[in-house]
Amino acid sequence: MRIFLHVQKQLCHFHKIIWLFSTVILFSFQVSGQEIRGRVTGQNDKLPISGATIKVKGTKAGTITDHKGEFALNLPAGSDSISVNFIGYLPRVLPARGNTNLQITLQEDSKTLSDVVVTGVAEGTSRKKLGFALTKISTDQINTVPGTDAAQSLRGKVAGIQISQSAGNGDATVYLRGAKSVSGNIAPLLVIDGFVTALSLSDLNPQDIESIEIVKGAAASALYGTRGEGGIIQVLTKKGRGMGKVNIVIDNELGLSNVQNVPPTSKFHHFKVNPDGSFVLNGNARTLDVQENGFSLNLHPYQNTYDNVNNMLNNNPYFTNYVSVSTSEEKYNLYASFQNQYKGGVAEPVGADKRQTALFNFGYKPVKNLEFDLTLQYFNTVKPSASITSSGSGSLLYATSLYEPFINLQEKDASGKYAFKPYGFDIQNFNVNNPFYQLSYREYANNTDNLLAGLKVRYKISDKLSAEVYGSIQNENYNQSDYYPIGYQTISADITRNNGYYGELDRKINSKNGQAQLNYNNSIGDLEFGATLKTVYEENRETSLSASGYNLSAPVKSLEAAAADTRDIKSTWEQTVNYGYFLNLKAGWKEKFFLDVLGRLDNSSRFGTAVGTAFFPRVSAAYRLTQDVNLGKLNELKFRVAYGKAGSLPPFGAKESLVSLTSSGGVSYQRRENTDLKRAITSELEFGIDAQFFNKINVQANYAFSNSKNDFILVPPFAPTNGSAKIYSNLGAVKSNSLELEVNGNLITNSRFTWNSGLTFSRIRSTITSLGGIPEFTDGDFRKAEGVSPFAFYGYSILTNLSQLETNNNNVVTNAAGGIHPLSDFTVNKLGFVVLKSQMGTATETPLLYENAATGNSKVIGDAQPDFVIGFSNTFNLGPLSLYTVLDWKQGGQKYNETQQYLTYQYRSPFSDQAAEAGLPLAFTTGVFNAQQTTDYWLRKSSYVSLREVSLSYKIPLKSLGIHKALSAARFSLVGRNLYTWTSFTGVTPEGDQDFYDYPAYRIYSAKLTLNF
């Protein structure tokens, strides 16, 4: 079991590890005699590999490993290297002469076409037989640098995936192959070990994951029917291995996290100063330092500044402790693990986020034809950082960025606690509370417990017929409490907080999943064929109860202490039941032609009574050309095509969203059933190839085109009405196309050095094709209109080039605010804004906005969709050293930088300094701010290149240290996560589509020691 270590002990161990690392590296390469012995193990689990082939290079001499993975071999004269091969692993060539005891590890080759996959298919299927695209991520790619959550482990490794984490204290979002809805992306369905769950990737411990399989579109996800429109991500957890040996892994990691990037702010002010640089004050009021022209301002550097942002957010401890035990025998296998993760407080007054996970997998085969698999998975999360608003006016960054740096937000009062009003609050007179004070007095707590229990039973009735039954239950319990003590202070009076507040929330989610299927497989000559008949039951129930009150009569955390007239109690209840039935027919001929046909029938309680059973078809075909034609170095080439449909569920309660209007005594409405609410359906056609060059370079290329119809739109109000009864209708339609490429393989393999590399590329475009006849509308910052992207920004445009001006036949500009003027009246000022020549250099100089009365002066001003996304991963091995890196590149797309826009309003941005240095009046700066409306000047390119993962590890030579009898393997690693992002975006992070004081992304530096017993 992973041991929970105190940070100080971890630091002590870290220094010892550094000493050990520097001492033993000299013993890495030692030589001996003519007979060589060795042991071959898997790089991931360190378990022995039986049956691996050992050959002496340039000769016919060779042997195979025994059940312990061991071998002995005599080297012929003149030979000095051996090759090691085993199916499913990358081959190795390494020096042998002079080595008496070789410890050889093989890396799994997760990309070979011989892999068996289980996602999108009715039963385990070799990848060479698939007619649709599937990406499989191996445990090597996941656990070399285990992500803080499993979603981060997919970055840079899957084509067609979009991962975004716009707030550093939030979970990453994952989407596949573009928009399926007018409102944007639909999250993929998460399946764990074959069980459909309500869990998220952020709940999982990456170190427990054996592999992740991703099917990206409806052509493959039709198997999951009404739940499959967003694609499927299946996580397969580790199982017991070892054949009679108990294998123990202990892994401890210790490090620090700090903020990767914060938005730049002004280091100057424009107020009058004394000779010593201090403010000239009249009481607490400052005076603008206006130049002789009466409108330009002088800038002065701040004196005695404080970096409030970094003082709050930097250098917090991070550590994980992990232990696993695995073993197997002929009739059983067992894997058990425990992880403890500690992510230091996101700010000094806030406690650490913690996650603990436990996994127990047990497989049992009492007789030849019967197998049982039991899984118990537990997840506990405590997240004090949830008390901090991730973005907006209540966020940490909002206050720490907008308060001027002459104010020390960490100032303490006479009692030693954070001051409510540090010195300077009354001078700046900014109506925002000190976050240090808020967080130190507020008492917030939450706890999430998640338990997944699943059982699989497989019975082989005959050589041709088998049956499977699956069942799982998942229970999630979430508890939250929030307490403000009596006497809590706020800048502006707040009756709900100043005399005490207490609130509680309890939420429970219960999910059940049941599956039963019959499999038939047979062959006649070169023809293989089979069928699967399956039924599925899914149930999800969610309940919540919340209560709160204020004006406490005593300093206790109890609703009874709240004034009776302030108490508020709410509850919710939701239940959804889905039934599914499908038939899958498949055939293969001569291992080169493959055909798969599937049909699924679905029923769901989310739809109206008039909506019957839905049908989701799929057909896929594949042809392996290299089975018929010798293409030389191109040793594998498979063409494939797939077509399928998948759907999604409407929001709970949508089927009761229609209304009946009455006019007696005024207009009112009553809810009634939306009897014909249909399923949203995506149909997809996918073309692709799978290829392999030189027996080591694997290529997958895909082009997919999808049409999504019957999208659920919450109908907005339109003139002449001014309200809405929240009516859902099947109105929207969206089309998407996706171009994807994945290339990976072992580029170099020789006796001392190996290089494994992977490259992913994707370009995804989505367009709204229909709104069902309703007028176009705006949803947040985005325009919903036919012919535009679901991620099209809509707002105002500040003119920055004379070419943007439009004129009529009289050469009069028709699209610029500021009156009627000929084109010759306009020019571009020092900062690149179109202005009137008559106003340039005066107190009335102002930026000009695009004008069009027909559209309310607004238009589509940008698009958040990237041009393309590329991932690049590499693993270099040199003797006992290994270097692993992952780069993530997003090119194109825009993001609304509302952070810099609002900093400009408060004259705290670099732009406000530039405007002052150019002699522009304050009104010009305020005009560019544009009342915080969505404006194209604040849409910035969100391209970036990010160094996501780095690991430099050293395999400790146990025999040289005399500890090989106690340990089977040991590795020391230096690890970095999210280390650096190259971008021109000046907000918090280029990820996402809007930046408004989001909680910053953070990087982690750590050292890791892994011991295998």
N, C-alpha and C positions, 0 to 999 in steps of 0.2 A: 504494500500500500504506500502511495506517495506520501512522504513525510512532510508535515507542515513545519517549515523552518522560519525562525525569526530572522528579520533582515540583517541584524548584526552578525548572526552566525553565518548567514549566506556570504557576507562580505569577507569574513574570516576564511571560509572555504575557498572563496574566489582567489584570495592571495596565495593559498596553498596550491591551487590549480595552476596558477601562473608559474610558480616555482617548478611544479612537476613538468609543465609544458616545456619550459626552457631546459630542464635537466635531461629529459628523456629523448628529445628530438635527435640527439646525437647517435642514438642506438637504432635508428629506423632501418638501416640497411646493413645486415650482417651476412657473412658468407660462411659456407661450410663445405661438406664433401660431395661425393658422386651420387649417392643414393638420396633421393629427395622424398620427403613426406609432407603431407599437408592436410588441410581441412577446408572444405568449401561450405560457405553459409550464405544465406540471403541477406542482402544489404539492409532490407527493411526490418525484418523480424529477428535477424541473427540466428535463425534456426538452420540446422544442417540440411544440405541438399544431397539426397541419395540418388545415385545413378547419373551424376554429372560426368561428362566425358573429358578425360585428361589426355592430351596428345602432345608428343614431342615434335616441335616444329621441324619440318624437313625430313622426317622419318615416318615409319609406320608404327613406331613404338607408342603404346598408350595403355590406359586402364580406365576404370570407372570408380566413383566413390561408393563406399559402403553405406549402411543405414545411419552411421554416425557422421556421414559427410567426409570421411577420412580416406586417404589413398597413400600408396607407396609406389615409387617408380624409379628405375635405374636410368640415368641419362647416358645415352651412347656418346662415345668420344666425338668431340667437335660440336655437340649440341649444347645450347645454353638457354633456350626458352621453351615454354610450353603454352598451349592454348587450352582454354577451359570453356566448355559449352554445355548448356542445358536448356531444354525447351521452355520458352516463356521468359528467358533471361537474355540479357545482352552478352555476347561472347567477350572473353578477355584473353589477351596475350601478355605474358609477363616473364621476366627473367627467372631462371630456376637454378642455374649453376651457382654453387656457393651458398644456397639456402637449404638448410636442413629441415626446417619446419615452416612451410608456407601457410599463412592464414589468408584465404582468398574469399572475397565477397563478390557476389554477382548481383547486378542491378536488374530489377524486373523490367521487361520490355512490354510496357502497357499498351503499345501502339500496334503490335503485330496483328495481322488479320486473323490469326488463330485464336485470339482472345474470345472467351465466352462472356456474353453480356446478357442482362436480365431486364433491361428497361425498354419499354415500347414493344416487347415481345411477350407472348403468352407463357413461354418457358425458356430456359437458358438456351442461347443460340450463338453459334460461332459468328464472329464479325464478318467473315468472308461470305456468309449467306445473307447478310442484311441488304435490304433494298432501300434503306433510308439512312440519313446521316446520324451518327452518334459519336460523341466525344467522351473518352474515358480518361479520367485523371487518376494517376496511381498514388499510392501512399508515399513514394519518394517525392513526388511533386508537391504533396501536401505537408509532409512532416519534416522536410529538410529545414524549413522555416515555418513552424506551425503558426497559422494566423491567430490573431486574438479572437476571431470567430471564423467559422468555416467559409463564409462568403468571401472573405479576403483571400482565401487560398485559391480561388478561381481566377484571380486577376492575371492577365497576360497569358493565359493557358488555354482559353476556349475562344474560337472564332464565333461571332454572332451573339456574344453576350455583352450586356451593358451593366456595369457595376458602378454605383455612385454612393459616396458617403459625404454628404454636404455638411454634416455636423460631426465633429470628432468624438462627441460623447453619445452618438447615436449608432444604430445598426446600419450596415450597408444594404442598399436595395439592389436586387438582381432582376434583370429582365432579359428576355430572349427574342431575337429577331423582330424588333420594332413594335410599333403601336398596333394593337388589336381593337382599340376603342377610340372614339372621338376625344375622350378625356385623357388618352395617352396609353401608357403601358399597362399590361396585366401581369401580375406576379405569377411565376411558375408554381406548379404544384410540387410540394416536397414529399417525397416518399422515402422512408427509412426501412431498409431491409425488407422491402416488399409491402410495407404497411403505409397506407395513406394517413398522414398525421396533420395536426394543426400546429406543429412545431415550426420554428424558423431556423435557418442555418446558424444564426448567432447563438442559439441554445447549445449547439453541439461542440464537443471537444475534438478538434482536428486530429489529435494524436490517437483517437479511437477509430479513425476512418481508414479502411482498407482501400477504397476507391470511390470515386464519384462519377456517375454516368449522367450525361446530359443529352436529352433529345429536345430539339429547339422549336419544332413547329408542328402544325396539325397533321402533316403527312406522317409523322411518327406517333404523335400523342393521341390519335383517335382511339387508341386502346383505353384511354381514361375518360372518354366521352365528355360529359358536361363539365368536368373539372380540368380538362386538358388544354384549353385554348391558349394559355400562357406558356405552354411547354412543360417539360417534366425535368426535375432534378432528383435523382435517386442517390442516396448515401448508403453505402454498404459498409457495415462496421466489421472489425476484425474478429476472426474466429480462432479457436485454439489450434495450435500446431506443435509438433515436437516429437511425436511417436515415442512415448514413454519417458521423455525428459521434461522436467518442470523448468520453464524458461521465465526468468524474472528480469524486468527492465525497470530501472530507476533513473528518472530524468529530472534534473533540477536546473532551473534557469533563473538568473538574477540580473536585473538591469535597471535602467532609468528611462523615463519617458519625458519628452518635452515638446513644446509647440513647434511645428514645422514652419509655419508662416503666420504672420499677423498683418493686417492691412496697414500701410504706411499712414502716418498722421503728421500734422504740421508741427514743426519745432519752433514756430514763431507766433507772435501775437501782434495786434495793431493798436495797442493802447499806449498812452503817454507813460514815460518812465522817468525816474529820478536819475541823477548821475551814477548811482551805484547799480542801476538796472532794475530796481524795484518799481512797482506800479505807483503812479501818482493817484492817490485815493482821495475822494471826497466822501468821508464815512467809509462805506464799502463799495462805492461806485467808482468805476474807471471811466476815463475819457478817451475817445478815439483820437489817435494821433494823425490828424488830417494835414496833408501837404498844402502849399500855398494856393494851389488851384481850386481848393475847396472840396475835392471829392476823392483824390488819390490818397492812399494811406501809407504810412511808414511802418515797416516791419521791424520787430525787435526779438532777439532770442530770449527764451525763457531762462530765468535764473534758478539754480538749485532744483533741478528737475528730478522726477521720480518716474520710473518705468512701471506704471501700475499694471499693464497687461502682463509682462513677463514676471513681475513679482508675484502675481496671482497664479500663473499657469505653468511655470517651468519646473523641470527637474523633480519629478515624482517617482517613487519607487515602483518597480514592476517585478513580479516573480511568479513562477509556476512551479509546482511540485507534482510529479506524476509517477505512478507505479503501476505496472501491469504484470499479471501472472498468466501464463498460457501453457497448455499441455494437451496431448491427445494420445489416444490408444486406438486400437482397431474399431472399437465400438462407441467411442465417445471422443468429444473434444470440448475444451473449456477455455474460455478467455474471460478474465476479470480485470478491471482497472479502476483507478481513482485519480482524479485531478483536482488540484486546488490552484486557482488563479487569483492573483491580487494585482489590481491596477490602482496605484496610488491616487489619492484624492485629486480631482480635477482642479481644485482650488484649496488653498490652505485650510479654510474652515470646514471643508466638506470631507467626509470619510471616504475610504477607498471602495471602489466597485470590486465585488468579489463574485467568483463563480466556482461552484464545486459540481463535479460530474462523477457519476459512477456507472459502470457498465458490467453486466454479467451475461455472457453468451454461453449456452450449453447445448451441444448437439449429442444425440444419443441414437444408436442404431442397435436395438435389441435383437433383431433378426435381419436376415439378408435383405428382405423386401420392405422393411419399415424403418422410417427415420423420423425423429422429432428434433425440432430446433426451438429452443426457448431463449427469448431475449428480455432482459430487464434493464431499463435505462432510466437513470435519475439525474435531474438537472436542478440545481438550486442557484438562484441569482439574487444578490443583494446589490442594489444600484442607487446609492445616495446621490449620484450625479443627476438622477432624474429630477431632483428638486430644482435644478438649474434649467431655465428655459433655453432650449437649444438655439433659438434665434429670435431676433426682434428686440423690442424695446425693453424686455425684461431679462435679456441675456447678460452674461458676465461681460462680454466684449463691448456691449453697448455702453455701459457705465464707464468701464476702464479706458475705453478709447475716447469718449466724448468729454470726460473730465480733463481739464487742462493739466499738463504735467507738473505745474508748480504745487499741485495738491497731492499730498501723500495719503492715499486711501487706506494705508496700513497704520495710520496714526492711532495710538492707544490713548484712552482716557485715564483719569486718575486711578480707576479701579483695575487698570491693566487690560481692559477689554477694548475691542475696536471702537473707535469714536463714531458716534452717530453723525456728527458734523465735523470732519477734520478742518484744520485751518485752510481757509480759502473758499469753503463752500459758499459763504455769503458774498464773497467777492465775485465768483463766477455766476452765482445765482441760477444754477442749472437744476431744474426740478426733477432730479433723479436720486434715488436713495443710494447710499454707500453699500455696495454689494458685500464687502467684508463684514459690515455691521449686520446686514440682513441674514447672511448665512451663519454667523456665529450665534445669533439669538433664536433663529427659527430651528425647530426640531422636526426633522422629516425622516421617515423610515419607510422602506418597502421590502418585500420579500416575495419571490416567485418560486414555487415548487412545481416541478413537472415530472410525471412518472409515465413511462411508456412500457407496457407489458404486452408481449406478443408471443404467439405459439404457432409453429408450422408443423403440419403432419403430412408426410408423403408416403404413399403406399404403392409399390409396384405390383399391380395385379397380375401382369404377365410381361413377357418381353416386349409386347406391343402396347400395352394399356397400363396407365398409371393414374392415380388420383391424388389430389392435393387439397388440403383444407387449411386456411389461414384465419387467425382471429387476433385482434389487438384491442386494447383499451388504453386511452391516454387521458390523464387527469392533470389539469393545471389549476393551481390555487394561487391567487395574487392578493396580497394584503398591503395596504398603504395607510399611513397615519401622518397627519400634518398638524403641528402645534405652534402657535405664536403666543408667547407669554403676555400676561397683563402688563401694560406699560410699554409695549413694543412701539417704537417711534417710526414715523414716516414723515417725509418732507411735507407732503400735503395730508391733511387729516383723513384717516381711513377708518370709518366706524366699524368695519368688519375685521380689523386687525388691532387697533390701538388698545382695546380693552380685553384682548385675548381672543383666540380662535382655536377651535379644534375640529378636525374632520377625519373620517375613516372611509375606506373603500375596500370592499371584498368582492372579488370576481372569480367565478369558477367556470372552467371550460371542460366539458367531458366529450370525448370523441370515441366512437366505436367503429371498427372496421372488420368486416367478415367476408371471406372469399372461399369459394369451392369450385374446383375445376376437374375435368376429366381430360387426359391427354392420350392421344392415339398416334403412334409412329410406326411406319412400316416401310419396306422397300421391295421393289420388284426389279431385279437386274440393276441397271444404272439409275433407276427412278426411285427417289426417296420422297415420301409424302407423309403428311400428318394432319391432325385436327385437334383443336382444343375447344371445349365447351365450358363456359365459366359464368358464374353468377356472383354479384358483388352487392354488399350491403354497407352503407355508410350512414352514420348518425352523428350529428354535432349539436351539442346543447350548451348555451352560454347564459349564465345568470350573473347579475351584479346587484349589490346593495351599497348605497353610499348615504352618508349622513354627515351633517356639519352644523355648526352653530358658533356664535360669537357673543361678546359681552359676558365673559366668564365671571362667575361669582367667587371662584377660588382658583389658585394656580395648579390645577389638576388636568390631566388628559382624560376628560370625561364629557360626554354630551349632556349629562345631567347638570353640569356646571354652567352650560350655555343658557342664556335667556330663552325662555320658551318661545317667544315671538320671533326668534332668529333661527330656530332649528329648521333644517331642510332635509327631507328624507326622499330618496329616489330609488327605484329599482327597475331592472330590465330583465327580460326573458326572451330567449331566441332558441328555436329548435329547427333543424333542417334534417330531412331524411332523404337519401338518394338510393335508388335501386338501379343496378345495371346488369345486363345479360349480353354476352357476346359469343360469337362463333368465329374461330380463326382457322383457315385452311392454308396449308403451305405445301410446296413441292420443290424438289431440286433434281436436276438431271446431270449426271456425270460431273458433279462438283463444279459446274460452270454456269448453268441456267437455274435461276431461283425465282419463284413466284410466291407471293404472300397476299392473301385476301382476308379481310376482316370486316365484320359488321357488328356494331354494338347498339343495343336498345337501352334507353335511359328513361327513368321517371324521377322527378324531384318535387318535394313539397314547396319549393320556392315559386312555382308557376301556377297560373290560374287554372280553374277546373276545366275550361274549354280547351286547354292545351294537352294534347295526348302525348304518347310516347315519342321520343326523338330518336332518330336513326343516325348513327355516325359510321360512315364507311371508310375503308382504307384499302388500297391496292398498291403493291410495290413489286418491282421486278429488278433483277440484277443479272449481268452477264460478265463472266471473267474471261476476257479475251485471251489472256496468256495461257489459258488451258488449251487453246487451239493454235495460237501463233507464238513462236519463239521471238521475243522482242529483245533478246540480248540482255543488256544490263538492266533493262526494265523487266524485272522478274515477276511483277504482279500488276495487272491493270484490270480494274473492274468498273463497268458502267452501271449506273442505277437510276431508276426513276420511281417516284412515289407520289401518290395523291391521297389526301385524306381530309376529314373534317373533325373539328373538335369544338367544344362550346364552353360557356362560362355561366355562372349563376348571377342573377340580379341581386341587388342589395336586399337584405332581409326586410320584409314588410312592403316591398315594391308591388306585390300582387294585390295589396289593399290600397293602392295609391290613386285610384279614380275617385271622383267626387260626384255627389248630387247637389245641385244648387237650389236653394229656396229663397224667396224674396219677401215673405211675410215678415214685417217688422224689420226690414233690412236684409241685405244679402248675406247668406251663410251657406256653409257646405257640410256634408257628411261623407265620411269615407265609405267606399264600396269596393267590391272585388274587381280587380283588373283581370277579367276572365280570360282574355286573349293575349296576355303577356307571354311572349315567346322567348326562346333561348337565343342568346347571341351566338352566332356560328361563324367560325373561320374555316374557310376551305383553302388548302394549300397544295401547290404543285411544286415538287422539288426534283431537280436534276443534280447528279453528282458523279464523281469518280473517286475511287480509292486506288492508289498506286504505291509501288515500292521499287526503289532503285537500289542496285548494288547490294540487295539483301539487307539494307540497313537504313535507307532514307525513305520514310513514309510520308505520303501526300494524301490529303483529303481536300477536295474542292467541291463547293456546293453553290447552286443558284436556286433560290426559292422565291416564289411569287404567291402572295396570299391575298384573299379578299375576305374582309370581316363585315358581316351584315347583322341587322337586327340589334345593333348596339343599344344599350340602355342609356337613355338621355333623361335627366331630370329637367323637365321642360321649364325654361326660365320665363318670367313674365314679359309680355310685349305690350307696346302701346295699343289701345288706350288703357290697359290695366296696369296696376302698380303693385301687384302682389301675386303670390303663387301658392297653390295647395300642394306643392311637391308631387307632381304627377310624373310617373315614369312611363315612357313609351319606347317601343322598338323603332327608332328613327335613324340612327347613325349607321354609316358605312365607311370603312377605311380600307385602303389597299397598301400593301408593303412589299418591298422586294429586298432580298438580302443576298449579297455576294460574299462568300466565305472561303478562306484558304487556311489550311493547317499543314505545316511541314515540320517534321521532327526526325531525329535519328542520331546514331552514333557516328559522328563525322570522322573522328580519328581514334584508332585503337592500336596501340603498340605495347611493347614490353614495359614501358615506364609511364606512358601518358595516354589518357582518354579524354575525349571531348564530345559531350552529348549536347545537342542544341535543339531548340524548338522555336518556331515562328508561327504567329497567327495573324490573320488580316481579315477585316470585315468592313463592309460598307452597307449601311441599311438606310433606306428611305421610305417614309410613310406619308400618305396623303389622304385627307378627308375627301370622300367621293360623294357623300350624300348626307343631308340633315333631315331627310324625310319630309321636305316641304316647309319646315319652319324657318323663320328668318335667321340669318347668321347672328352670333352673339359672342360675348366675351366672357371667359371663365378665368378669373384672376388676371394674370398678365397675358393670357393666350387668346387668340382669335379662333373661333370655331366657325369655319366657313368652307364651302365646297372648293376644292382645288388648292387648298393650302395645307401645310403640315399641321398635325395636332399640336406641335410645339412652336407654332408661329407667334412671336411676340407682337402685341398690338398696343399702340400708344402714340405719343407725340414725337415729332422729328424736329431737331434743331438743325438749321441749315449751316453747312460747313464748306460748301463749294458753290461757286457761281453757276456751275453746270446743273445744279439742282433747281434753278429758277426756271419757271415756265412763263411764257409771254403770249399775249394775244396778237392780233394783226397790227395793233398799234404799238407793239413793242413794250407794252405795259405788263409788269410782272403780276401774275394772277394767283400765285400760290404761296406768297410770303406775307406774314402778319406785319402790321406797321403802317398800313395805309396804301394808297394807290401811287405807285412810283414806276418810272421807266427803268429799264435794266441798267442804264448808266448811273443810276443813283446808288447802286449797291457796290460794296467792296468786301474784302476779307481782312479782318484785323490781325493783330500780332499773334493771337492764340488760335487762329484758324477758324473763326466764326464769321458768317456773313452778317454784315451790319450796314446800316445806312451811312453813306459818306458824310451826310450832314450831322450825324450824331457821333462820329468817330472822334475820340479824343476829348469828349465832353462828359458832363455828369449824366447825360441821358443815353449814353451808349448802352445798347442792350442787344442780346442775341435775338435773332429772328427765327420764329417757328414756322414750320409748314402749316399752310392754311387751306382748308377745304370744307366749306360749310355743309356740303352734302354728307360728309362722314363725321361731322363734329370735330374736324381738324385732326382726326386720328387715322392711322393706317397700319398695315402690317410693316413692322420695322426690323424684323430679324427672325432667326430660326435657331433653336437650341440643338438641332440635330447635327452631330459631327459629320465631317466629310468621310473619315475612316478612323478605325481603331486598329492598332498593331500591338502585339505582345511579343516579347523576345526573351527567352530563357536559355540559360547555359549552365552546364555542369562540367567543371574541369577537375580531373584527378591526376595527381602527380605523386606517385608513391603513397605515403600515408596522408598526404594533404589533399583536401577537396575544397573547391570554390564553387559556390552556387549563386546565380544572380537572376533576377527577373526585372525587366523593364516594361513599362506600360506607356504607350504613346497614343494620345487622342489628338487628331488634327481637325481643326475647324469647329464650327458651332459657336454659339454666343451664350453669354450668361449675363443676367441683369445684376449689375453691381450697385445695389441699393445702399450698401455700406458706404462706399465713397460718395454717393449722392447725398446721403444725410450728413456725413462728415462735412461736406461742402456747405450745407445749410448752416451748420454751427461754426463755419470758418475754421475747421480742424483738419481739412484735407490738403494734400500737396497742391491740388488745383486752386484752392483759395489763396495759397501763397503765390502761385504763378500769376493769378489775376491781379493780386496786389502789386507784385513786382512789375507787371506790365502797365501799372498806373490806372487800371480799370476801377470804376466805382463799385461799392458793395452791391448796388442794385444789379450790376452785371452778373456777379457771382450768384446772387439769389435767382436771377433769371435762368441761369444754367441749371440750378437746382430744380426749377420748374415745379414747385409745390409738391415734390416727391411723387409726381406722376411718372408712369412708365414712359421713359424717354430714350430715344435711340442713342444719344450721347453716352448714356450710362450702360448701354449694351456693349460688352467687351468680348473680344475673342477669348475663348476658353480652351484653346489648345494647350497641351502640356506633354512633357515627357517626365515620367516618374520612376525613380529607382525604388521599386516596391519591396524587394527581398534580397538580402545578401547573407551568405553564410560562409565563413572560412573555418573549416574543421580539420582536426588532426586525429588520426587513429593512433591511440597510445599503444606502443609495443609492449604487450603484457609480459611476454616471455623474458624480454631483456630486463624487466623490472622484477622478475620472479614472482609475479602475481597471476600467472596464467591459469593456475589451478583453481583460484577463487573466482576469476572472471573469465567469461568467454569472449568479451569485447568491451572496449571502452573508447569513448570519443569525446574530445573537448572542442567546443565550437564558439566562435564569436559571431553574433547574429545581429542583423539590423533589419528593421521593418519600416517601410515608408520613409526612407532616409532623406530623400531630397526630391523636389519637384521643380523642373525648369518650366517657367510659364511667364507670360507677360501680364497675366491677370493680376490685378492689385487688390482683390478682396481676400477673403480668408482662404478659399480653395477654389480651383477652377472646376471642380466637380459639381454636378447639379445644374439647375437653371436659374436660381435666384440666390443672391448673397445679401443677407441683411443681418449683420453681426452674428453670423453662425458661430457656434463653438468651434474653435480651430482644430484642424487635424493635427495629430501628434505623431512623432517618430519614437521608436524604441531602440535603444542600444542594450545589448545583453551578452552575458556569457553563459554557456550551457554545458553541462557535463552529463553524458549518458553512459550508464553502466549496465551491461548485460551479464546476468549470472546464469 
